[in-house]
Amino acid sequence: MRFGDVVLVAACSRRGFRVRVSRPAARACEEWVRLEAELDASLLGRQGVLICGPNGGGRAAAFEAAGVPARVLGRDEQVAALSALTPPEDEALLDELGGAIDVRAVVDGLAWALADQLVTAEVFAVRERGGHVELQTSEGLWEAGRAIVCPGAGLHELTAELGLDIPLTLDLHARAAFAVREPGAALACLQDRSGAHGEIVYGAPMPDGRHYAVGLGGEHEPPVDEAIARLTAYVERALPGLDPEPASVRLCRTSILPWGADAFATWRAGNVDALAGANLFKFGPLLGELLADRSDELLPDAQLGRARTAAGQPSSPSA
Ligand SMILES: Cc1cc2nc3c(=O)[nH]c(=O)nc-3n(C[C@H](O)[C@H](O)[C@H](O)COP(=O)(O)OP(=O)(O)OC[C@H]3O[C@@H](n4cnc5c(N)ncnc54)[C@H](O)[C@@H]3O)c2cc1C
């Protein structure tokens, strides 16, 4: 897996999270809660998510309809939720149970649970042989009844021999972490779609509580140097509670399907399923179940993960 130390900001309650992608997100939320119990680990942060930008009222109604606790906050309350922030607007929505997923805890917990069933190897070829699958790997040649191929940005390379036409576009994303000037203060996650401070960004506290990660949330990825400069400028303007000199930078390949920033699907070649999509981490436990069951919900026609409005209409991608 490629990952940061934290991913995503998600509103999660017993009834679901991310109302704009409500069905898969709500189901994923249930799976996350189940996984926490199974691994006996805390995986989901509940720092809250401050959502700044247009349509606050509509979002509040959608959260309410979904049974997800959310409140409209004034400027002082916004600072109380995210002390490092200069609020971009008079009002913002706080998704009270949202938070960041602790990626390291998830990966460590799963690796521990699987223990010696895991084989770490480089896969050089996956071949469909009419009824069985052949794998050529650094650890040997394998034959399997089924294979689920999830190589992230390595998808095209690994599926080249399967004759699949997967419309996955790759790009490079930069996210920086900044030192918190006063560790210990309240640090909600952030989705700033207002543009009032000059950028659309997402942000989340790092698990150490001493750093805060910020990434650009627009549709197009700028070159890395430009992204870092813009993030630094944003932090200077919008987040005076952070030191604007990046403490660390994480670069990762992004992979996106044409029908949305949260879209995902599998393509099939015989007994091989190849997974492609973006922002998959938040759907991880649900994806695992669907992949294991070879669910038709994952076929491209279902356009799973496509963002929809509260009324069920397709909407623009979410951060
Ligand atoms: C900075 C950053 C922020 C993100 N924020 C969010 C977020 O807020 N919410 C969210 O849901 N998602 C987020 N994501 C995206 C999320 O991390 C990915 O969607 C998710 O990790 C994809 O999982 P994956 O297992 O399909 O692919 P990957 O995580 O890319 O894992 C694929 C793995 O396969 C391995 N591999 C590739 N080819 C081969 C081969 N031939 N042989 C053996 N191994 C191979 C790779 O080394 C890698 O380990 C973020 C990603 C980054 C980097």
Ligand as a Chemical Component Dictionary entry (heavy atoms), coordinates in Angstrom:
data_LIG
# 
_chem_comp.id                   LIG 
_chem_comp.type                 NON-POLYMER 
_chem_comp.pdbx_formal_charge   0 
_chem_comp.three_letter_code    LIG 
# 
loop_
_chem_comp_atom.comp_id 
_chem_comp_atom.atom_id 
_chem_comp_atom.alt_atom_id 
_chem_comp_atom.type_symbol 
_chem_comp_atom.charge 
_chem_comp_atom.model_Cartn_x 
_chem_comp_atom.model_Cartn_y 
_chem_comp_atom.model_Cartn_z 
_chem_comp_atom.pdbx_ordinal 
LIG C1  C1  C 0 -0.761 11.738 0.631  1  
LIG C2  C2  C 0 -1.950 10.842 0.376  2  
LIG C3  C3  C 0 -3.182 11.232 0.865  3  
LIG C4  C4  C 0 -4.279 10.401 0.659  4  
LIG N1  N1  N 0 -5.477 10.750 1.203  5  
LIG C5  C5  C 0 -6.499 9.889  1.130  6  
LIG C6  C6  C 0 -7.698 10.175 1.810  7  
LIG O1  O1  O 0 -7.846 11.197 2.466  8  
LIG N2  N2  N 0 -8.713 9.262  1.744  9  
LIG C7  C7  C 0 -8.578 8.088  1.040  10 
LIG O2  O2  O 0 -9.509 7.275  1.044  11 
LIG N3  N3  N 0 -7.457 7.825  0.354  12 
LIG C8  C8  C 0 -6.418 8.691  0.375  13 
LIG N4  N4  N 0 -5.280 8.429  -0.300 14 
LIG C9  C9  C 0 -5.289 7.365  -1.315 15 
LIG C10 C10 C 0 -5.156 6.009  -0.726 16 
LIG O3  O3  O 0 -3.987 5.949  0.041  17 
LIG C11 C11 C 0 -5.125 5.028  -1.908 18 
LIG O4  O4  O 0 -6.319 5.123  -2.647 19 
LIG C12 C12 C 0 -4.979 3.635  -1.417 20 
LIG O5  O5  O 0 -3.791 3.492  -0.693 21 
LIG C13 C13 C 0 -4.980 2.676  -2.582 22 
LIG O6  O6  O 0 -4.781 1.376  -2.078 23 
LIG P1  P1  P 0 -4.263 0.207  -3.007 24 
LIG O7  O7  O 0 -3.907 -0.908 -2.085 25 
LIG O8  O8  O 0 -5.240 -0.049 -4.100 26 
LIG O9  O9  O 0 -2.988 0.767  -3.743 27 
LIG P2  P2  P 0 -1.630 1.211  -3.109 28 
LIG O10 O10 O 0 -1.825 1.779  -1.743 29 
LIG O11 O11 O 0 -0.941 2.028  -4.144 30 
LIG O12 O12 O 0 -0.857 -0.152 -2.906 31 
LIG C14 C14 C 0 -0.409 -0.912 -4.007 32 
LIG C15 C15 C 0 0.754  -1.742 -3.528 33 
LIG O13 O13 O 0 1.053  -2.683 -4.530 34 
LIG C16 C16 C 0 2.456  -2.714 -4.666 35 
LIG N5  N5  N 0 2.771  -3.163 -6.012 36 
LIG C17 C17 C 0 2.578  -2.512 -7.175 37 
LIG N6  N6  N 0 3.007  -3.262 -8.198 38 
LIG C18 C18 C 0 3.475  -4.410 -7.647 39 
LIG C19 C19 C 0 4.071  -5.584 -8.188 40 
LIG N7  N7  N 0 4.251  -5.728 -9.501 41 
LIG N8  N8  N 0 4.449  -6.573 -7.350 42 
LIG C20 C20 C 0 4.255  -6.448 -6.000 43 
LIG N9  N9  N 0 3.702  -5.358 -5.441 44 
LIG C21 C21 C 0 3.322  -4.350 -6.263 45 
LIG C22 C22 C 0 2.928  -1.313 -4.403 46 
LIG O14 O14 O 0 4.287  -1.309 -4.018 47 
LIG C23 C23 C 0 2.016  -0.937 -3.264 48 
LIG O15 O15 O 0 2.571  -1.347 -2.045 49 
LIG C24 C24 C 0 -4.155 9.217  -0.103 50 
LIG C25 C25 C 0 -2.907 8.864  -0.611 51 
LIG C26 C26 C 0 -1.805 9.652  -0.335 52 
LIG C27 C27 C 0 -0.468 9.191  -0.801 53 
# 
loop_
_chem_comp_bond.comp_id 
_chem_comp_bond.atom_id_1 
_chem_comp_bond.atom_id_2 
_chem_comp_bond.value_order 
_chem_comp_bond.pdbx_ordinal 
LIG C1  C2  SING 1  
LIG C2  C3  SING 2  
LIG C2  C26 DOUB 3  
LIG C3  C4  DOUB 4  
LIG C4  N1  SING 5  
LIG C4  C24 SING 6  
LIG N1  C5  DOUB 7  
LIG C5  C6  SING 8  
LIG C5  C8  SING 9  
LIG C6  O1  DOUB 10 
LIG C6  N2  SING 11 
LIG N2  C7  SING 12 
LIG C7  O2  DOUB 13 
LIG C7  N3  SING 14 
LIG N3  C8  DOUB 15 
LIG C8  N4  SING 16 
LIG N4  C9  SING 17 
LIG N4  C24 SING 18 
LIG C9  C10 SING 19 
LIG C10 O3  SING 20 
LIG C10 C11 SING 21 
LIG C11 O4  SING 22 
LIG C11 C12 SING 23 
LIG C12 O5  SING 24 
LIG C12 C13 SING 25 
LIG C13 O6  SING 26 
LIG O6  P1  SING 27 
LIG P1  O7  DOUB 28 
LIG P1  O8  SING 29 
LIG P1  O9  SING 30 
LIG O9  P2  SING 31 
LIG P2  O10 DOUB 32 
LIG P2  O11 SING 33 
LIG P2  O12 SING 34 
LIG O12 C14 SING 35 
LIG C14 C15 SING 36 
LIG C15 O13 SING 37 
LIG C15 C23 SING 38 
LIG O13 C16 SING 39 
LIG C16 N5  SING 40 
LIG C16 C22 SING 41 
LIG N5  C17 SING 42 
LIG N5  C21 SING 43 
LIG C17 N6  DOUB 44 
LIG N6  C18 SING 45 
LIG C18 C19 SING 46 
LIG C18 C21 DOUB 47 
LIG C19 N7  SING 48 
LIG C19 N8  DOUB 49 
LIG N8  C20 SING 50 
LIG C20 N9  DOUB 51 
LIG N9  C21 SING 52 
LIG C22 O14 SING 53 
LIG C22 C23 SING 54 
LIG C23 O15 SING 55 
LIG C24 C25 DOUB 56 
LIG C25 C26 SING 57 
LIG C26 C27 SING 58 
# 
